[in-house]
């Protein structure tokens, strides 16, 4: 013997019938928090912010980085100095 029962109800009605809690407010709160975290992370990974963090290093390091980038852009074949010139007497 085989019996088939068809129930026509919404998920909310079934949850209420089964006595399960309504998790929509919790889900909405978690999704809002997740969206905020993703936006914050995306803002930190923006090209402008990455460049700012590179150039906020020690002044000597930022000058070396500028020299290296300028050399790459200009297509220069000259060697980029990464240290101060030696003073020989």
Secondary structure as a PSIPRED ss2 file (coil, helix, strand):
# PSIPRED VFORMAT (PSIPRED V4.0)

   1 X C   1.000  0.000  0.000
   2 X C   1.000  0.000  0.000
   3 X C   1.000  0.000  0.000
   4 X C   1.000  0.000  0.000
   5 X C   1.000  0.000  0.000
   6 X C   1.000  0.000  0.000
   7 X C   1.000  0.000  0.000
   8 X C   1.000  0.000  0.000
   9 X C   1.000  0.000  0.000
  10 X C   1.000  0.000  0.000
  11 X H   0.000  1.000  0.000
  12 X H   0.000  1.000  0.000
  13 X H   0.000  1.000  0.000
  14 X H   0.000  1.000  0.000
  15 X H   0.000  1.000  0.000
  16 X H   0.000  1.000  0.000
  17 X H   0.000  1.000  0.000
  18 X H   0.000  1.000  0.000
  19 X C   1.000  0.000  0.000
  20 X C   1.000  0.000  0.000
  21 X C   1.000  0.000  0.000
  22 X C   1.000  0.000  0.000
  23 X C   1.000  0.000  0.000
  24 X H   0.000  1.000  0.000
  25 X H   0.000  1.000  0.000
  26 X H   0.000  1.000  0.000
  27 X H   0.000  1.000  0.000
  28 X H   0.000  1.000  0.000
  29 X H   0.000  1.000  0.000
  30 X H   0.000  1.000  0.000
  31 X H   0.000  1.000  0.000
  32 X H   0.000  1.000  0.000
  33 X H   0.000  1.000  0.000
  34 X H   0.000  1.000  0.000
  35 X H   0.000  1.000  0.000
  36 X H   0.000  1.000  0.000
  37 X H   0.000  1.000  0.000
  38 X H   0.000  1.000  0.000
  39 X H   0.000  1.000  0.000
  40 X H   0.000  1.000  0.000
  41 X H   0.000  1.000  0.000
  42 X H   0.000  1.000  0.000
  43 X H   0.000  1.000  0.000
  44 X H   0.000  1.000  0.000
  45 X C   1.000  0.000  0.000
  46 X C   1.000  0.000  0.000
  47 X H   0.000  1.000  0.000
  48 X H   0.000  1.000  0.000
  49 X H   0.000  1.000  0.000
  50 X H   0.000  1.000  0.000
  51 X H   0.000  1.000  0.000
  52 X H   0.000  1.000  0.000
  53 X H   0.000  1.000  0.000
  54 X H   0.000  1.000  0.000
  55 X H   0.000  1.000  0.000
  56 X C   1.000  0.000  0.000
  57 X C   1.000  0.000  0.000
  58 X C   1.000  0.000  0.000
  59 X H   0.000  1.000  0.000
  60 X H   0.000  1.000  0.000
  61 X H   0.000  1.000  0.000
  62 X H   0.000  1.000  0.000
  63 X H   0.000  1.000  0.000
  64 X H   0.000  1.000  0.000
  65 X H   0.000  1.000  0.000
  66 X H   0.000  1.000  0.000
  67 X H   0.000  1.000  0.000
  68 X H   0.000  1.000  0.000
  69 X H   0.000  1.000  0.000
  70 X H   0.000  1.000  0.000
  71 X H   0.000  1.000  0.000
  72 X H   0.000  1.000  0.000
  73 X H   0.000  1.000  0.000
  74 X H   0.000  1.000  0.000
  75 X C   1.000  0.000  0.000
  76 X C   1.000  0.000  0.000
  77 X C   1.000  0.000  0.000
  78 X C   1.000  0.000  0.000
  79 X C   1.000  0.000  0.000
  80 X C   1.000  0.000  0.000
  81 X C   1.000  0.000  0.000
  82 X C   1.000  0.000  0.000
  83 X C   1.000  0.000  0.000
  84 X C   1.000  0.000  0.000
  85 X C   1.000  0.000  0.000
  86 X C   1.000  0.000  0.000
  87 X C   1.000  0.000  0.000
  88 X C   1.000  0.000  0.000
  89 X C   1.000  0.000  0.000
